[in-house]
Amino acid sequence: MRFPARLTAATVCAVLAVPVAVVGGVGTVGTSYAAGPTPTPDQIAAAKAKAAKTAAKLDQTTQRLKAVQAQLTTESAAAELAVARWQSAQAAAAKAQAELGVAQAAADAADVAVQGYRRELNDYAVSAYMDGGPIASLGALLNATDPADVLTRNATLQAIGRGQSRIVNDFTTASTAASAARAAAEQESESARHLLDGASSAKVVAVGAVQLAQTLLASVDQAKKQLTDATGKAQKNVSALVKERAAALAAARAAAARLAAERLQSLAAVGGFPEATPAQGQLALKWAQSQLGVPYSWGGGDASGPTLGFAEANGPTDGVHTVGFDCSGLTLFAWAHVGFALGHWTGAQWVEGTAVPQDLVRPGDLLFFATDVTDPTTIHHVGIYAGNGQMIDAPETGSVVRYDPAFNPEFIGAIRP
């Protein structure tokens, strides 16, 4: 393995040890990371599923809360109507009670009048008896207990002298009036009592419904608050796991970069390895072609094939749940099948071979691209030359392994492993 003409063995470590290592097409800031278990993609997926489930419950509870709030509004309106009915019934009952009092007073007065008339009739009966008058008819009249009986005995008037007919008339009228007044008062009172009982029952039911809705509302609102807290914690847990995995992978790559630098220095001291043959380049290209259509996954891919990646620094998180390749993962995979072990980042692959002029590139060679073609530390992408001005690469999140034009203004150079 030889170094590119533009880099010396002494600068290899500087390229690999810069604070920003170019990984999979995106700059990742190097950072210290305490050793510990790295969250796996399955753990992150499980945390996401749990967060989604909690969020779904929160949404359902929010909808339930809205329904209960609407129910409370309806029940409150019904309760207001029931209370208004009850208040109206109370007023009607009070009025009926007052009218009952008046009717009872009238009935009592009528009773007093009846008793007076009864005494007059008694006196007349005694007189009639002494004078030989119609005592039997008067006895029947005096013993009558029902106004109807009194009325059916009006024929008695025919048997009584004209002078005493007034007494019988007054007695009959007073008895009928007393009975009618008492019956009317009792009927009015009974009607008011039924009205008040019905209104009271409706009021109790309506107020009970409001209290139940209020209790339910408080319960659902409390459940929503708890689910809101749980959702927030679940989402924070997912973010923490994603960041922890990214940090762990970044730390691992930084450590690998240091080891690679030391390895390259050792190789430089002994002259390195011979470069790949055209046949090896063609074979590496075929392996790359076998992955056409595989999704892009930031940090994805190894010597065995596509893998889950991880979240991009301050960018998309698709890699966490996408099995695929990033640009350097694809080239690593292709050349691993030819017997060449490349590092999984563009900065390392740039120094893991021999520089080749653009007019001499051949299938299998690695093509590199940088934001500043005078500065290798800005390299952000690598592809495998396929011939005829084309390359195979894994370009970016949302894309797949595909053919792209081999050369553009960001082309910085070609390396042959």
Secondary structure, 3 states (H helix, E strand, C coil): CCCCCCCCHHHHHHHHCCCEEEECCEEEECCCCCCCCCCCHHHHHHHHHHHHHHHHHHHHHHHHHHHHHHHHHHHHHHHHHHHHHHHHHHHHHHHHHHHHHHHHHHHHHHHHHHHHHHHHHHHHHHHHHHHCCCHHHHHHHHCCCCHHHHHHCCCHHHHCCHHHHHHHHHHHHHHHHHHHHHHHHHHHHHHHHHHHHHHHHHHHHHHHHHHHHHHHHHHHHHHHHHHHHHHHHHHHHHHHHHHHHHHHHHHHHHHHHHHHHHHHHHHHHHCCCCCCCHHHHHHHHHHHHCCCCCEECCCCCECCECEECCCCCCCCCHHHHCEEECHHHHHHHHHHCCCCCCCCCHHHHCCCCEEECHHHCCCCCEEEEECCCCCHHHEEEEEEEEECCEEEECCCCCCECEEEECCCCCEEEEEEC
